[in-house]
Amino acid sequence: MKLKFTFFLFLLICASSSAQLINNKPVDIPVGPVNFNSEVVKQNKIKSIVLDIVDKPDGSVIIDKDATQGYEFDADGKLTRYYYTILNQTQAQEVELSEIRKNGKVVRPAGTNTILRYINDTIFVNVFYDARSRIICKRLRTGDYYDAFYYEYNENGKIKKEMHCRETNISENKNEFKMGVQKILSSETFEYTALTPTQLKKQCMNDEGREYKKAIINSDEKGNILSENYEFIVSWMRQENTYKYDSTTNRLTERTFLSNESGDVKTKSIFEYDKNGVLLSEKKFRNNVFTDDINYLYDDTNTFIKSEVNRDRIHSSIQIVKLAYTFY
């Protein structure tokens, strides 16, 4: 049964501040399909957020595939747990339809009809922090399987080690985790060298201590990342992230990703705001083709976004996202 709330929203903007709930700037450790601004969550005493997602193909009725996302926060605004669904398979199912008459005429005869049944997998993730509110572990659960990612930091607060493990839970209560067997799948370490006050060199080492990837990271005087250029040591593969910001509001206006790992791929997002810095839309491109047009619909006070409407130009459909929230 779906939760009932007073009203829905996708994005919360503080009434006394232009800070946004959604953080669209680059982060070292992404947590969940959406990254949230913990300060805004804390100020508004948000306890949980639930997204309800449906699709509306052109010329068809709304399709509810039971797609959802959920986020839970502590009193300090930190994300502690989240979940999201992934479509696993579809099944054709025959249903019996009764006859429908209107004004004595048959408008739908009795018979059978084939409908699609959507079967989802749900990914559950718990997030753990140290005393300085830095993420030290993400543990993902899919069914009975657990994947954990552990993080260590250097004296400057940069990630110096990331370890990926497969784990088992021996607790009788599957909602509580008790370590059974732990197997290390991969381990990476990172070293940093400041080339200039705004340029950083990052070296990535595999579990044998060998450098397999290096990066040059450029920032502006405000600390915003402008570009991240990654190059793999023993191959010709490259990755590049670039970011542009509004000089007045310091908001992210454009994000671009380039890669040649699976052929040349370029993706770009352009963000638009109103004069008060409220996010209005995001336009997505892939290899210079306009793919998605995302617009945010607000309430009468222009404080709360009631829904997100994404026009999928490739598949000729509209995705509608509504979000409900609870408070401490």
N, C-alpha and C positions, 0 to 999 in steps of 0.2 A: 504494500500500500504506500502511495506517495505521501510525503509529509505535506500538511497544509500550513501555510503561513499567511500573514496579513497581506503582504505584497512581495513581489519579486524584484530582483535587481541583479545585474551582473557586475557592476563596478561602483564602489563607494568613494565619493570625494569628500574630504573633511569640509564642513561648513566654514570653519575658521582658517582653513589653509588650502593651498592649491595642490597639496600632496595627493597622489593617487594611490588607491588600494593596489592596483595592478602595477607591478614593476616591470617595465619593458626594456630596461637597460641591461647590459650584459652582467652576468653573475658567474662566480667561480663554480658554484655547485647548484645547478638547477634542482628544485624539488617540486615535482608534479608538473602537469601540463601547463599550469599557470603559476607564475611567481608573484607573491604578494608582498606589499610593503608592510613590514612588521610594525612600524611606528604608527601607521594609520589604523591597523588592526587593533593595536593596544589603545590608542586614543578613543576609538569608538567602541571598545569593549566587545569586540566580535568574538564569539565562541566557536561558531561553525558556519560553513558556507556550503550549500548544495546546489549544483548545476544540473538542470534538466534540459536535455538536448533532443530535438526532433528534426526531421527532414521534411521538406515540402518540394518534391519534384515538380517541374513545370507541367501543368495540365493534369495533375493528380492530387489526391487528398494527402493530408499530413500523415507521415509514417513515423510511428513511435517504435524505435528499436530498443527501448529501455536503456539507452545510453545515458550515463550519468557520471558526475564527478563529485567528490565530497572532500572538504578540508576542515580540519579541527585545529584550534589554536589554544595555547595556554594564556594565562592572564597577562603575560609580557608581550603578547602578539606573535610569538614564535609558532611556526607550523610544526605540530607534533605528530600528526597522522593525516594521511590522505588516501583516497582510493579513486580508481577510474576503471571504466569498462572497455574491453576490446572485443570487437565482433569476432566470434570463433567460427560460426557456420550458420547457414540458413537451411531450413527444412520446409519442404512443401507439405501442407496439411489440408486434407479435405474436410470441409464443414458443411453441415446440412442447413439449407436456407428454407424458411417457411414462406408460404405465399403471402404477398402483400397486395391488398386491394385499396383503391381510392375511388370513391363515388361509383362503386359497383364494378369498376374495371380493374383487371389484374395489371399492376405496375411492376411486379416482380414475381415470376412464377416460382413454385417450389422446386428444389433441386439441390445439387451440390456445387460448391465453389472451392477453388484452390486458393489458399492464402499462404503467405510466407511466415514462418516462425523464426524469430531471431534469437540465437543462443550466444550469450556473451561470457567471456572470462572476466573476472574482477581482480584487479591488481591492488593489493593492500600494502601500504608503505608506512613504517614508523620512522621518525626522525629523532635523533638524539644530539644533545649539545653539551659543550663543556661550560665551565664557569664564566667564560668570556662570550657566551652565546654563539660560538662557532660550531658548525655541524661536524660531528665526529663519527657519525654512523647513519646510514640509510639502510633499512632492512626491508626488502620487498618479498611479499608472499604471493605466490600464484598456486592455488590449491594447497598441496602439502609441501611445496618446494619453497625454499628461502634463499635469496641472494642478498648478501650484505656487502656494503661498500664502506670501508673505514678510511678516515682521513687524519693525517697528522700535519702540524704547522711548524714553520720555523719562527725565529725570534721576531721577524718582521710581519708575521701574520699570514704569510703566503703558504699555500699547500706544499708540503715537502714530500708527502707520501700518500698514495692511494692504493688500497688493497681490496680486491674483489674475492669474496669467499662464497662457497656453497655450504649451507648449514642445515642441520636437522633440529626439529623441536621435539623434545621428549616430555614436554608438559602435557598433562591430561587435559588441561584447558587450553585449546588451540588459540584462544584470544590472548593468552599469556605465553611469552617465549622463555624457554629454558634450554640452554645450549646442550645439544647432544654431540654430533660429529661436525667438525669444521674442516673443510678442504679449501686450501688457497688455490684459486683459479688463475690469478694474475696479481702482480705487484709492480707498481711504478713509483719512481722517485723523481723529484724535480729539483733543479738547481737554478738560481737566478743571479744574473750579473747586471748591475745598473750601468748602462753605457752613457747615458746623459740623465739629467733630472726628469726627463719625460720619455725616456726610451729604456726598455728592459729586455734583456736576452734571457730566454727560458730554455733549459735543456731537459729533455725527457729521457729517462733511463728505464730499460725493461728490468725484469726480475733477475737478470744476470748482471745488472749494473752497466750495461752497454747503452750508449746513447742511440736511440732509434728515431728521434724527432727533435727538431729545434724550432724556436719561434722568436720573432722580434715583435714586441708589444709597444705601441706608441700611445701616449696619453697627452691630454692638454693640461694647462696649468690648474684647472679645476679638479683634476683627477679622473676625468672621463676618458674611457678607452676609445681611441680613434681607430686603431687597426690592430689586428692580430694576424701575423703571417707565419703559417706553419709549413715546414718542409721536412719530409721523411728522408732519412739519411741514405738508405740503400735503394731507393726507388725514385721515380720522377714525380711521385704524388705530392700535391700541394693543397693547402687550404688557406683561405683568406677571409677574415671578417672585417668589415669596415662599418663605422658608425658616424652619423652626423647629428649635431645638436643645434637647437635654437640658441643664438648668442645671448638673447635676453632672458628667457625662462629656463635655460639649461635642460630643456626636455629633448628626448630622443626624437628626431624627425625622420631619419632614414637608417635602415640596417640592410647590409648586403653581405651575401655569402657566396664565395667562389670555390669550386673544387673540381679536380680532374680525376677523382678516384673511380668514377663510373661514367667516364666521358665528361666532357666539359659541362658543368652545371652552374648556373647563376640564379640565385634567388634574391629577391629584394622586397622589403616592406617599407611603405611610406606612411607615416603617421601624421594626422591632421588634428589640430586643436582649435578651440575658439579663443577669443581675446583674453579670457580668464584662465587659459591653460587647461581647459577641460577637454579630454580626449573625445574626438568626434568620430574618427574613422581610421581604419588601416586598410591599405590597398596592397595586395600581394602580387608579385610577378615571378614567373619562372622562365628563364631564358628569354626575357623581354616580352613574354606573353602574359597579359593581364588575366590572372586566375581567380582571385578572390577579392570581393569588395565587402569589407566588414564595417557595419555602421552601428553606433550605440544610441539607444533611445532613452532619454532621461525623463524624470518626473517634471511636474510644473515648476519646481524650484530650481531645476537644472543642477540638482545636487546628486541625485541617485539615477543611475542607469537602470531602467526597468528591464531591458532586454538587449541582446546582441543579435543582429541579423546579418548573416553571412551569405552573400550572393556568390554561389559557386558557378563561375562562368564556363568552366570546362564541362561539368556534368549537368548543367542546366537545372540547378536546384537551389533551394534556399535552406540554410540551416538556422534554426531559431533556438537561442539559448536563453533560458530564464534561470535566475539564481535566487535562492531563498537563504535567509541567514537567521541565526539566533545570537543572543547576547548574554554576557555575564550579568 
